[in-house]
Amino acid sequence: MRTAVADGGRRVSVHLADQGQQALIVALSHQPAHEVANGTVLPELTRLGAVSCGTDTAEDGRRVWAVLDL
């Protein structure tokens, strides 16, 4: 979430979904044209228990996502 907030936009969206025994959490910055997050974000998510995680950018802003076992 800090990565999306650091993009400096006026809003951040957080989306949640579940499937089976896992939850998907996505934070979207709504600020286009930002570089992919620095190298500390994904290891931190893994340390916090993410089964998988990633980050990318698109026209609608930076996305940071993580899948967690429930």
Distance bins in CASP14 RR format, pairs under 12 A and 6 or more apart:
PFRMAT RR
TARGET T0000
AUTHOR 0000-0000-0000
RMODE 2
METHOD distances of the structure
MODEL  1
1 7 0 0 0 0 0 1 0 0 0 0 0
1 12 1 0 0 1 0 0 0 0 0 0 0
1 13 0 0 0 0 0 1 0 0 0 0 0
1 14 1 0 0 1 0 0 0 0 0 0 0
1 15 0 0 0 0 0 1 0 0 0 0 0
1 25 0 0 0 0 1 0 0 0 0 0 0
1 26 0 0 0 0 0 1 0 0 0 0 0
1 27 1 0 1 0 0 0 0 0 0 0 0
1 28 0 0 0 0 0 1 0 0 0 0 0
1 29 0 0 0 0 1 0 0 0 0 0 0
1 37 0 0 0 0 0 1 0 0 0 0 0
1 41 0 0 0 0 0 1 0 0 0 0 0
1 44 0 0 0 0 0 1 0 0 0 0 0
1 45 0 0 0 0 0 1 0 0 0 0 0
1 48 0 0 0 0 0 1 0 0 0 0 0
1 55 0 0 0 0 0 1 0 0 0 0 0
1 62 0 0 0 0 0 1 0 0 0 0 0
1 63 0 0 0 0 0 1 0 0 0 0 0
1 64 1 0 0 1 0 0 0 0 0 0 0
1 65 0 0 0 0 0 1 0 0 0 0 0
1 66 0 0 0 0 0 1 0 0 0 0 0
2 8 0 0 0 0 0 1 0 0 0 0 0
2 12 0 0 0 0 1 0 0 0 0 0 0
2 27 0 0 0 0 1 0 0 0 0 0 0
2 29 0 0 0 0 0 1 0 0 0 0 0
2 37 0 0 0 0 1 0 0 0 0 0 0
2 38 0 0 0 0 0 1 0 0 0 0 0
2 40 0 0 0 0 0 1 0 0 0 0 0
2 41 0 0 0 0 1 0 0 0 0 0 0
2 44 0 0 0 0 1 0 0 0 0 0 0
2 45 0 0 0 0 0 1 0 0 0 0 0
2 62 0 0 0 0 0 1 0 0 0 0 0
2 64 0 0 0 0 1 0 0 0 0 0 0
3 12 0 0 0 0 1 0 0 0 0 0 0
3 26 0 0 0 0 0 1 0 0 0 0 0
3 27 1 0 0 1 0 0 0 0 0 0 0
3 28 0 0 0 0 0 1 0 0 0 0 0
3 29 1 0 0 1 0 0 0 0 0 0 0
3 31 0 0 0 0 0 1 0 0 0 0 0
3 34 0 0 0 0 1 0 0 0 0 0 0
3 35 0 0 0 0 0 1 0 0 0 0 0
3 36 0 0 0 0 1 0 0 0 0 0 0
3 37 1 0 1 0 0 0 0 0 0 0 0
3 38 1 0 0 1 0 0 0 0 0 0 0
3 39 0 0 0 0 1 0 0 0 0 0 0
3 40 0 0 0 0 1 0 0 0 0 0 0
3 41 1 0 1 0 0 0 0 0 0 0 0
3 42 0 0 0 0 1 0 0 0 0 0 0
3 44 0 0 0 0 1 0 0 0 0 0 0
3 45 0 0 0 0 1 0 0 0 0 0 0
3 53 0 0 0 0 0 1 0 0 0 0 0
3 54 0 0 0 0 0 1 0 0 0 0 0
3 55 1 0 0 1 0 0 0 0 0 0 0
3 56 0 0 0 0 0 1 0 0 0 0 0
3 57 0 0 0 0 0 1 0 0 0 0 0
3 61 0 0 0 0 0 1 0 0 0 0 0
3 62 1 0 0 1 0 0 0 0 0 0 0
3 63 0 0 0 0 1 0 0 0 0 0 0
3 64 1 0 1 0 0 0 0 0 0 0 0
3 65 0 0 0 0 0 1 0 0 0 0 0
3 66 0 0 0 0 0 1 0 0 0 0 0
4 11 0 0 0 0 1 0 0 0 0 0 0
4 12 1 0 1 0 0 0 0 0 0 0 0
4 13 0 0 0 0 1 0 0 0 0 0 0
4 14 0 0 0 0 1 0 0 0 0 0 0
4 15 0 0 0 0 0 1 0 0 0 0 0
4 25 0 0 0 0 0 1 0 0 0 0 0
4 26 0 0 0 0 1 0 0 0 0 0 0
4 27 1 0 1 0 0 0 0 0 0 0 0
4 28 1 0 0 1 0 0 0 0 0 0 0
4 29 1 1 0 0 0 0 0 0 0 0 0
4 30 0 0 0 0 1 0 0 0 0 0 0
4 31 0 0 0 0 1 0 0 0 0 0 0
4 34 0 0 0 0 1 0 0 0 0 0 0
4 37 0 0 0 0 1 0 0 0 0 0 0
4 41 0 0 0 0 1 0 0 0 0 0 0
4 55 0 0 0 0 1 0 0 0 0 0 0
4 57 0 0 0 0 0 1 0 0 0 0 0
4 60 0 0 0 0 0 1 0 0 0 0 0
4 61 0 0 0 0 1 0 0 0 0 0 0
4 62 1 0 1 0 0 0 0 0 0 0 0
4 63 0 0 0 0 1 0 0 0 0 0 0
4 64 1 0 1 0 0 0 0 0 0 0 0
4 65 0 0 0 0 0 1 0 0 0 0 0
5 11 0 0 0 0 1 0 0 0 0 0 0
5 12 1 0 1 0 0 0 0 0 0 0 0
5 13 0 0 0 0 0 1 0 0 0 0 0
5 14 0 0 0 0 0 1 0 0 0 0 0
5 27 0 0 0 0 1 0 0 0 0 0 0
5 28 0 0 0 0 0 1 0 0 0 0 0
5 29 1 0 0 1 0 0 0 0 0 0 0
5 30 0 0 0 0 0 1 0 0 0 0 0
5 31 0 0 0 0 1 0 0 0 0 0 0
5 34 0 0 0 0 0 1 0 0 0 0 0
5 37 0 0 0 0 0 1 0 0 0 0 0
5 62 0 0 0 0 0 1 0 0 0 0 0
5 64 0 0 0 0 0 1 0 0 0 0 0
6 12 0 0 0 0 1 0 0 0 0 0 0
6 27 0 0 0 0 0 1 0 0 0 0 0
6 29 0 0 0 0 1 0 0 0 0 0 0
6 31 0 0 0 0 1 0 0 0 0 0 0
6 34 0 0 0 0 1 0 0 0 0 0 0
6 35 0 0 0 0 0 1 0 0 0 0 0
6 37 0 0 0 0 1 0 0 0 0 0 0
6 38 0 0 0 0 1 0 0 0 0 0 0
6 40 0 0 0 0 0 1 0 0 0 0 0
6 41 0 0 0 0 0 1 0 0 0 0 0
6 62 0 0 0 0 1 0 0 0 0 0 0
6 64 0 0 0 0 0 1 0 0 0 0 0
7 27 0 0 0 0 0 1 0 0 0 0 0
7 28 0 0 0 0 1 0 0 0 0 0 0
7 29 1 1 0 0 0 0 0 0 0 0 0
7 30 0 0 0 0 1 0 0 0 0 0 0
7 31 1 1 0 0 0 0 0 0 0 0 0
7 32 0 0 0 0 1 0 0 0 0 0 0
7 33 0 0 0 0 1 0 0 0 0 0 0
7 34 1 0 1 0 0 0 0 0 0 0 0
7 35 0 0 0 0 1 0 0 0 0 0 0
7 36 0 0 0 0 0 1 0 0 0 0 0
7 37 0 0 0 0 1 0 0 0 0 0 0
7 55 0 0 0 0 0 1 0 0 0 0 0
7 57 0 0 0 0 1 0 0 0 0 0 0
7 60 0 0 0 0 0 1 0 0 0 0 0
7 61 1 0 0 1 0 0 0 0 0 0 0
7 62 1 0 1 0 0 0 0 0 0 0 0
7 63 0 0 0 0 0 1 0 0 0 0 0
7 64 0 0 0 0 0 1 0 0 0 0 0
8 29 1 0 0 1 0 0 0 0 0 0 0
8 30 0 0 0 0 1 0 0 0 0 0 0
8 31 1 0 0 1 0 0 0 0 0 0 0
8 32 0 0 0 0 0 1 0 0 0 0 0
8 34 0 0 0 0 1 0 0 0 0 0 0
8 61 0 0 0 0 0 1 0 0 0 0 0
8 62 0 0 0 0 0 1 0 0 0 0 0
9 28 0 0 0 0 0 1 0 0 0 0 0
9 29 1 0 0 1 0 0 0 0 0 0 0
9 30 1 0 0 1 0 0 0 0 0 0 0
9 31 1 0 1 0 0 0 0 0 0 0 0
9 32 0 0 0 0 0 1 0 0 0 0 0
9 33 0 0 0 0 0 1 0 0 0 0 0
9 34 0 0 0 0 1 0 0 0 0 0 0
9 61 0 0 0 0 1 0 0 0 0 0 0
9 62 0 0 0 0 0 1 0 0 0 0 0
10 29 0 0 0 0 0 1 0 0 0 0 0
10 30 1 0 0 1 0 0 0 0 0 0 0
10 31 0 0 0 0 1 0 0 0 0 0 0
11 27 0 0 0 0 0 1 0 0 0 0 0
11 28 0 0 0 0 1 0 0 0 0 0 0
11 29 0 0 0 0 1 0 0 0 0 0 0
11 30 1 0 1 0 0 0 0 0 0 0 0
11 31 0 0 0 0 1 0 0 0 0 0 0
11 60 0 0 0 0 0 1 0 0 0 0 0
11 61 0 0 0 0 0 1 0 0 0 0 0
12 26 0 0 0 0 0 1 0 0 0 0 0
12 27 1 0 0 1 0 0 0 0 0 0 0
12 28 1 0 0 1 0 0 0 0 0 0 0
12 29 1 0 1 0 0 0 0 0 0 0 0
12 30 1 0 0 1 0 0 0 0 0 0 0
12 31 0 0 0 0 1 0 0 0 0 0 0
12 61 0 0 0 0 0 1 0 0 0 0 0
12 62 0 0 0 0 1 0 0 0 0 0 0
12 63 0 0 0 0 0 1 0 0 0 0 0
12 64 0 0 0 0 1 0 0 0 0 0 0
13 25 0 0 0 0 0 1 0 0 0 0 0
13 26 1 0 0 1 0 0 0 0 0 0 0
13 27 1 0 0 1 0 0 0 0 0 0 0
13 28 1 0 1 0 0 0 0 0 0 0 0
13 29 0 0 0 0 1 0 0 0 0 0 0
13 30 1 0 0 1 0 0 0 0 0 0 0
13 31 0 0 0 0 0 1 0 0 0 0 0
13 60 0 0 0 0 1 0 0 0 0 0 0
13 61 0 0 0 0 1 0 0 0 0 0 0
13 62 0 0 0 0 0 1 0 0 0 0 0
13 63 0 0 0 0 1 0 0 0 0 0 0
13 64 0 0 0 0 0 1 0 0 0 0 0
13 65 0 0 0 0 0 1 0 0 0 0 0
14 23 0 0 0 0 0 1 0 0 0 0 0
14 24 0 0 0 0 0 1 0 0 0 0 0
14 25 1 0 0 1 0 0 0 0 0 0 0
14 26 1 0 0 1 0 0 0 0 0 0 0
14 27 1 0 1 0 0 0 0 0 0 0 0
14 28 1 0 0 1 0 0 0 0 0 0 0
14 29 0 0 0 0 0 1 0 0 0 0 0
14 30 0 0 0 0 0 1 0 0 0 0 0
14 63 0 0 0 0 0 1 0 0 0 0 0
14 64 0 0 0 0 0 1 0 0 0 0 0
14 65 0 0 0 0 0 1 0 0 0 0 0
14 66 0 0 0 0 0 1 0 0 0 0 0
15 23 0 0 0 0 0 1 0 0 0 0 0
15 24 1 0 0 1 0 0 0 0 0 0 0
15 25 1 0 0 1 0 0 0 0 0 0 0
15 26 1 0 1 0 0 0 0 0 0 0 0
15 27 0 0 0 0 1 0 0 0 0 0 0
15 28 1 0 0 1 0 0 0 0 0 0 0
15 60 0 0 0 0 0 1 0 0 0 0 0
15 63 0 0 0 0 1 0 0 0 0 0 0
15 64 0 0 0 0 0 1 0 0 0 0 0
15 65 0 0 0 0 1 0 0 0 0 0 0
15 66 0 0 0 0 0 1 0 0 0 0 0
16 22 0 0 0 0 0 1 0 0 0 0 0
16 23 1 0 0 1 0 0 0 0 0 0 0
16 24 1 0 0 1 0 0 0 0 0 0 0
16 25 1 0 1 0 0 0 0 0 0 0 0
16 26 1 0 0 1 0 0 0 0 0 0 0
16 27 0 0 0 0 0 1 0 0 0 0 0
16 65 0 0 0 0 0 1 0 0 0 0 0
16 66 0 0 0 0 0 1 0 0 0 0 0
16 67 0 0 0 0 0 1 0 0 0 0 0
16 68 0 0 0 0 0 1 0 0 0 0 0
16 70 0 0 0 0 0 1 0 0 0 0 0
17 23 1 0 0 1 0 0 0 0 0 0 0
17 24 1 0 1 0 0 0 0 0 0 0 0
17 25 0 0 0 0 1 0 0 0 0 0 0
17 26 0 0 0 0 1 0 0 0 0 0 0
17 65 0 0 0 0 0 1 0 0 0 0 0
17 66 0 0 0 0 0 1 0 0 0 0 0
17 67 0 0 0 0 1 0 0 0 0 0 0
17 68 0 0 0 0 0 1 0 0 0 0 0
17 70 0 0 0 0 0 1 0 0 0 0 0
18 24 1 0 0 1 0 0 0 0 0 0 0
18 25 0 0 0 0 0 1 0 0 0 0 0
18 67 0 0 0 0 0 1 0 0 0 0 0
18 68 0 0 0 0 1 0 0 0 0 0 0
18 69 0 0 0 0 0 1 0 0 0 0 0
18 70 1 0 0 1 0 0 0 0 0 0 0
19 67 0 0 0 0 1 0 0 0 0 0 0
19 68 0 0 0 0 0 1 0 0 0 0 0
19 69 0 0 0 0 0 1 0 0 0 0 0
19 70 0 0 0 0 1 0 0 0 0 0 0
20 67 0 0 0 0 0 1 0 0 0 0 0
20 68 0 0 0 0 0 1 0 0 0 0 0
20 69 0 0 0 0 1 0 0 0 0 0 0
20 70 1 0 0 1 0 0 0 0 0 0 0
21 51 0 0 0 0 0 1 0 0 0 0 0
21 67 0 0 0 0 0 1 0 0 0 0 0
21 68 0 0 0 0 1 0 0 0 0 0 0
21 69 1 0 0 1 0 0 0 0 0 0 0
21 70 1 0 1 0 0 0 0 0 0 0 0
22 49 0 0 0 0 0 1 0 0 0 0 0
22 50 0 0 0 0 0 1 0 0 0 0 0
22 51 1 0 0 1 0 0 0 0 0 0 0
22 52 0 0 0 0 1 0 0 0 0 0 0
22 66 0 0 0 0 0 1 0 0 0 0 0
22 67 1 0 1 0 0 0 0 0 0 0 0
22 68 1 0 0 1 0 0 0 0 0 0 0
22 69 1 0 1 0 0 0 0 0 0 0 0
22 70 1 0 0 1 0 0 0 0 0 0 0
23 49 0 0 0 0 0 1 0 0 0 0 0
23 50 0 0 0 0 0 1 0 0 0 0 0
23 51 0 0 0 0 1 0 0 0 0 0 0
23 52 0 0 0 0 0 1 0 0 0 0 0
23 65 0 0 0 0 0 1 0 0 0 0 0
23 66 0 0 0 0 1 0 0 0 0 0 0
23 67 1 0 0 1 0 0 0 0 0 0 0
23 68 1 0 1 0 0 0 0 0 0 0 0
23 69 0 0 0 0 1 0 0 0 0 0 0
23 70 1 0 1 0 0 0 0 0 0 0 0
24 50 0 0 0 0 0 1 0 0 0 0 0
24 51 0 0 0 0 0 1 0 0 0 0 0
24 52 0 0 0 0 1 0 0 0 0 0 0
24 53 0 0 0 0 0 1 0 0 0 0 0
24 54 0 0 0 0 0 1 0 0 0 0 0
24 63 0 0 0 0 0 1 0 0 0 0 0
24 64 0 0 0 0 0 1 0 0 0 0 0
24 65 1 0 0 1 0 0 0 0 0 0 0
24 66 1 0 0 1 0 0 0 0 0 0 0
24 67 1 0 1 0 0 0 0 0 0 0 0
24 68 0 0 0 0 1 0 0 0 0 0 0
24 69 0 0 0 0 0 1 0 0 0 0 0
24 70 0 0 0 0 0 1 0 0 0 0 0
25 45 0 0 0 0 1 0 0 0 0 0 0
25 48 0 0 0 0 0 1 0 0 0 0 0
25 49 0 0 0 0 0 1 0 0 0 0 0
25 50 0 0 0 0 1 0 0 0 0 0 0
25 51 0 0 0 0 0 1 0 0 0 0 0
25 52 0 0 0 0 0 1 0 0 0 0 0
25 53 0 0 0 0 1 0 0 0 0 0 0
25 54 0 0 0 0 0 1 0 0 0 0 0
25 63 0 0 0 0 0 1 0 0 0 0 0
25 64 0 0 0 0 1 0 0 0 0 0 0
25 65 1 0 0 1 0 0 0 0 0 0 0
25 66 1 0 1 0 0 0 0 0 0 0 0
25 67 1 0 0 1 0 0 0 0 0 0 0
25 68 1 0 0 1 0 0 0 0 0 0 0
25 70 0 0 0 0 0 1 0 0 0 0 0
26 45 0 0 0 0 0 1 0 0 0 0 0
26 53 0 0 0 0 0 1 0 0 0 0 0
26 54 0 0 0 0 1 0 0 0 0 0 0
26 55 0 0 0 0 0 1 0 0 0 0 0
26 56 0 0 0 0 0 1 0 0 0 0 0
26 58 0 0 0 0 0 1 0 0 0 0 0
26 60 0 0 0 0 0 1 0 0 0 0 0
26 61 0 0 0 0 0 1 0 0 0 0 0
26 62 0 0 0 0 0 1 0 0 0 0 0
26 63 1 0 1 0 0 0 0 0 0 0 0
26 64 1 0 0 1 0 0 0 0 0 0 0
26 65 1 0 1 0 0 0 0 0 0 0 0
26 66 0 0 0 0 1 0 0 0 0 0 0
26 67 0 0 0 0 1 0 0 0 0 0 0
26 68 0 0 0 0 0 1 0 0 0 0 0
27 37 0 0 0 0 0 1 0 0 0 0 0
27 41 0 0 0 0 0 1 0 0 0 0 0
27 45 0 0 0 0 0 1 0 0 0 0 0
27 53 0 0 0 0 0 1 0 0 0 0 0
27 54 0 0 0 0 0 1 0 0 0 0 0
27 55 0 0 0 0 1 0 0 0 0 0 0
27 61 0 0 0 0 0 1 0 0 0 0 0
27 62 0 0 0 0 1 0 0 0 0 0 0
27 63 1 0 0 1 0 0 0 0 0 0 0
27 64 1 0 1 0 0 0 0 0 0 0 0
27 65 1 0 0 1 0 0 0 0 0 0 0
27 66 0 0 0 0 1 0 0 0 0 0 0
28 34 0 0 0 0 0 1 0 0 0 0 0
28 55 0 0 0 0 0 1 0 0 0 0 0
28 56 0 0 0 0 0 1 0 0 0 0 0
28 57 0 0 0 0 0 1 0 0 0 0 0
28 58 0 0 0 0 1 0 0 0 0 0 0
28 59 0 0 0 0 0 1 0 0 0 0 0
28 60 1 0 0 1 0 0 0 0 0 0 0
28 61 1 0 0 1 0 0 0 0 0 0 0
28 62 1 0 0 1 0 0 0 0 0 0 0
28 63 1 0 1 0 0 0 0 0 0 0 0
28 64 0 0 0 0 1 0 0 0 0 0 0
28 65 0 0 0 0 1 0 0 0 0 0 0
29 35 0 0 0 0 0 1 0 0 0 0 0
29 36 0 0 0 0 0 1 0 0 0 0 0
29 37 0 0 0 0 1 0 0 0 0 0 0
29 55 0 0 0 0 0 1 0 0 0 0 0
29 56 0 0 0 0 0 1 0 0 0 0 0
29 57 0 0 0 0 1 0 0 0 0 0 0
29 58 0 0 0 0 0 1 0 0 0 0 0
29 59 0 0 0 0 0 1 0 0 0 0 0
29 60 0 0 0 0 1 0 0 0 0 0 0
29 61 1 0 1 0 0 0 0 0 0 0 0
29 62 1 0 1 0 0 0 0 0 0 0 0
29 63 1 0 0 1 0 0 0 0 0 0 0
29 64 0 0 0 0 1 0 0 0 0 0 0
30 57 0 0 0 0 0 1 0 0 0 0 0
30 58 0 0 0 0 0 1 0 0 0 0 0
30 59 0 0 0 0 0 1 0 0 0 0 0
30 60 1 0 0 1 0 0 0 0 0 0 0
30 61 1 0 1 0 0 0 0 0 0 0 0
30 62 0 0 0 0 1 0 0 0 0 0 0
30 63 0 0 0 0 0 1 0 0 0 0 0
31 57 0 0 0 0 1 0 0 0 0 0 0
31 58 0 0 0 0 0 1 0 0 0 0 0
31 59 0 0 0 0 0 1 0 0 0 0 0
31 60 0 0 0 0 1 0 0 0 0 0 0
31 61 1 0 1 0 0 0 0 0 0 0 0
31 62 1 0 0 1 0 0 0 0 0 0 0
31 63 0 0 0 0 0 1 0 0 0 0 0
32 57 1 0 0 1 0 0 0 0 0 0 0
32 58 1 0 0 1 0 0 0 0 0 0 0
32 59 1 0 1 0 0 0 0 0 0 0 0
32 60 1 0 0 1 0 0 0 0 0 0 0
32 61 1 0 1 0 0 0 0 0 0 0 0
32 62 0 0 0 0 1 0 0 0 0 0 0
32 63 0 0 0 0 0 1 0 0 0 0 0
33 57 1 0 0 1 0 0 0 0 0 0 0
33 58 0 0 0 0 0 1 0 0 0 0 0
33 59 0 0 0 0 1 0 0 0 0 0 0
33 60 0 0 0 0 0 1 0 0 0 0 0
33 61 1 0 0 1 0 0 0 0 0 0 0
33 62 0 0 0 0 1 0 0 0 0 0 0
34 55 0 0 0 0 0 1 0 0 0 0 0
34 56 0 0 0 0 0 1 0 0 0 0 0
34 57 1 0 1 0 0 0 0 0 0 0 0
34 58 0 0 0 0 0 1 0 0 0 0 0
34 59 0 0 0 0 0 1 0 0 0 0 0
34 60 0 0 0 0 0 1 0 0 0 0 0
34 61 1 0 0 1 0 0 0 0 0 0 0
34 62 1 0 1 0 0 0 0 0 0 0 0
34 63 0 0 0 0 0 1 0 0 0 0 0
34 64 0 0 0 0 0 1 0 0 0 0 0
35 41 0 0 0 0 0 1 0 0 0 0 0
35 55 0 0 0 0 1 0 0 0 0 0 0
35 56 0 0 0 0 0 1 0 0 0 0 0
35 57 1 0 0 1 0 0 0 0 0 0 0
35 61 0 0 0 0 0 1 0 0 0 0 0
35 62 0 0 0 0 1 0 0 0 0 0 0
36 42 0 0 0 0 0 1 0 0 0 0 0
36 54 0 0 0 0 1 0 0 0 0 0 0
36 55 1 0 1 0 0 0 0 0 0 0 0
36 56 1 0 0 1 0 0 0 0 0 0 0
36 57 1 0 0 1 0 0 0 0 0 0 0
36 58 0 0 0 0 0 1 0 0 0 0 0
36 61 0 0 0 0 0 1 0 0 0 0 0
36 62 1 0 0 1 0 0 0 0 0 0 0
36 63 0 0 0 0 0 1 0 0 0 0 0
36 64 0 0 0 0 1 0 0 0 0 0 0
37 43 0 0 0 0 0 1 0 0 0 0 0
37 44 0 0 0 0 0 1 0 0 0 0 0
37 45 0 0 0 0 0 1 0 0 0 0 0
37 53 0 0 0 0 0 1 0 0 0 0 0
37 54 0 0 0 0 1 0 0 0 0 0 0
37 55 1 0 1 0 0 0 0 0 0 0 0
37 56 0 0 0 0 1 0 0 0 0 0 0
37 57 0 0 0 0 1 0 0 0 0 0 0
37 61 0 0 0 0 0 1 0 0 0 0 0
37 62 1 0 0 1 0 0 0 0 0 0 0
37 63 0 0 0 0 1 0 0 0 0 0 0
37 64 1 0 0 1 0 0 0 0 0 0 0
37 65 0 0 0 0 0 1 0 0 0 0 0
38 44 0 0 0 0 0 1 0 0 0 0 0
38 55 0 0 0 0 1 0 0 0 0 0 0
38 62 0 0 0 0 0 1 0 0 0 0 0
38 64 0 0 0 0 0 1 0 0 0 0 0
39 45 0 0 0 0 0 1 0 0 0 0 0
39 46 0 0 0 0 0 1 0 0 0 0 0
39 53 0 0 0 0 0 1 0 0 0 0 0
39 54 0 0 0 0 0 1 0 0 0 0 0
39 55 0 0 0 0 1 0 0 0 0 0 0
39 64 0 0 0 0 0 1 0 0 0 0 0
40 46 0 0 0 0 0 1 0 0 0 0 0
40 47 0 0 0 0 0 1 0 0 0 0 0
40 55 0 0 0 0 0 1 0 0 0 0 0
40 64 0 0 0 0 0 1 0 0 0 0 0
41 47 0 0 0 0 0 1 0 0 0 0 0
41 48 0 0 0 0 0 1 0 0 0 0 0
41 50 0 0 0 0 0 1 0 0 0 0 0
41 53 0 0 0 0 1 0 0 0 0 0 0
41 54 0 0 0 0 1 0 0 0 0 0 0
41 55 1 0 0 1 0 0 0 0 0 0 0
41 56 0 0 0 0 0 1 0 0 0 0 0
41 62 0 0 0 0 0 1 0 0 0 0 0
41 63 0 0 0 0 0 1 0 0 0 0 0
41 64 1 0 0 1 0 0 0 0 0 0 0
41 65 0 0 0 0 0 1 0 0 0 0 0
41 66 0 0 0 0 1 0 0 0 0 0 0
42 48 0 0 0 0 0 1 0 0 0 0 0
42 49 0 0 0 0 0 1 0 0 0 0 0
42 50 0 0 0 0 1 0 0 0 0 0 0
42 52 0 0 0 0 1 0 0 0 0 0 0
42 53 1 0 1 0 0 0 0 0 0 0 0
42 54 1 0 1 0 0 0 0 0 0 0 0
42 55 1 0 0 1 0 0 0 0 0 0 0
42 56 0 0 0 0 0 1 0 0 0 0 0
42 64 0 0 0 0 1 0 0 0 0 0 0
42 65 0 0 0 0 0 1 0 0 0 0 0
42 66 0 0 0 0 1 0 0 0 0 0 0
43 49 0 0 0 0 0 1 0 0 0 0 0
43 50 0 0 0 0 1 0 0 0 0 0 0
43 53 0 0 0 0 1 0 0 0 0 0 0
43 54 0 0 0 0 0 1 0 0 0 0 0
43 55 0 0 0 0 0 1 0 0 0 0 0
43 66 0 0 0 0 0 1 0 0 0 0 0
44 50 0 0 0 0 1 0 0 0 0 0 0
44 53 0 0 0 0 1 0 0 0 0 0 0
44 54 0 0 0 0 0 1 0 0 0 0 0
44 55 0 0 0 0 0 1 0 0 0 0 0
44 64 0 0 0 0 0 1 0 0 0 0 0
44 66 0 0 0 0 1 0 0 0 0 0 0
45 51 0 0 0 0 1 0 0 0 0 0 0
45 52 0 0 0 0 1 0 0 0 0 0 0
45 53 1 0 1 0 0 0 0 0 0 0 0
45 54 1 0 0 1 0 0 0 0 0 0 0
45 55 0 0 0 0 1 0 0 0 0 0 0
45 64 1 0 0 1 0 0 0 0 0 0 0
45 65 0 0 0 0 1 0 0 0 0 0 0
45 66 1 0 1 0 0 0 0 0 0 0 0
45 67 0 0 0 0 1 0 0 0 0 0 0
45 68 0 0 0 0 1 0 0 0 0 0 0
46 52 0 0 0 0 1 0 0 0 0 0 0
46 53 1 0 0 1 0 0 0 0 0 0 0
46 54 0 0 0 0 1 0 0 0 0 0 0
46 66 0 0 0 0 1 0 0 0 0 0 0
46 67 0 0 0 0 0 1 0 0 0 0 0
46 68 0 0 0 0 0 1 0 0 0 0 0
47 53 0 0 0 0 0 1 0 0 0 0 0
47 66 0 0 0 0 0 1 0 0 0 0 0
48 66 1 0 0 1 0 0 0 0 0 0 0
48 67 0 0 0 0 0 1 0 0 0 0 0
48 68 0 0 0 0 1 0 0 0 0 0 0
48 69 0 0 0 0 0 1 0 0 0 0 0
49 66 0 0 0 0 1 0 0 0 0 0 0
49 67 0 0 0 0 1 0 0 0 0 0 0
49 68 1 0 0 1 0 0 0 0 0 0 0
49 69 1 0 0 1 0 0 0 0 0 0 0
49 70 0 0 0 0 0 1 0 0 0 0 0
50 64 0 0 0 0 0 1 0 0 0 0 0
50 65 0 0 0 0 1 0 0 0 0 0 0
50 66 1 0 1 0 0 0 0 0 0 0 0
50 67 1 0 0 1 0 0 0 0 0 0 0
50 68 1 0 1 0 0 0 0 0 0 0 0
50 69 0 0 0 0 1 0 0 0 0 0 0
51 65 0 0 0 0 0 1 0 0 0 0 0
51 66 0 0 0 0 1 0 0 0 0 0 0
51 67 1 0 1 0 0 0 0 0 0 0 0
51 68 1 0 0 1 0 0 0 0 0 0 0
51 69 1 0 1 0 0 0 0 0 0 0 0
51 70 0 0 0 0 0 1 0 0 0 0 0
52 65 0 0 0 0 1 0 0 0 0 0 0
52 66 1 0 0 1 0 0 0 0 0 0 0
52 67 1 0 1 0 0 0 0 0 0 0 0
52 68 0 0 0 0 1 0 0 0 0 0 0
52 69 0 0 0 0 0 1 0 0 0 0 0
53 63 0 0 0 0 0 1 0 0 0 0 0
53 64 1 0 0 1 0 0 0 0 0 0 0
53 65 1 0 0 1 0 0 0 0 0 0 0
53 66 1 0 1 0 0 0 0 0 0 0 0
53 67 1 0 0 1 0 0 0 0 0 0 0
53 68 0 0 0 0 1 0 0 0 0 0 0
54 62 0 0 0 0 0 1 0 0 0 0 0
54 63 0 0 0 0 1 0 0 0 0 0 0
54 64 1 0 0 1 0 0 0 0 0 0 0
54 65 1 0 1 0 0 0 0 0 0 0 0
54 66 1 0 0 1 0 0 0 0 0 0 0
54 67 0 0 0 0 1 0 0 0 0 0 0
55 61 0 0 0 0 0 1 0 0 0 0 0
55 62 1 0 0 1 0 0 0 0 0 0 0
55 63 1 0 0 1 0 0 0 0 0 0 0
55 64 1 0 1 0 0 0 0 0 0 0 0
55 65 1 0 0 1 0 0 0 0 0 0 0
55 66 0 0 0 0 1 0 0 0 0 0 0
56 62 1 0 0 1 0 0 0 0 0 0 0
56 63 1 0 1 0 0 0 0 0 0 0 0
56 64 0 0 0 0 1 0 0 0 0 0 0
56 65 0 0 0 0 1 0 0 0 0 0 0
57 63 1 0 0 1 0 0 0 0 0 0 0
57 64 0 0 0 0 0 1 0 0 0 0 0
END
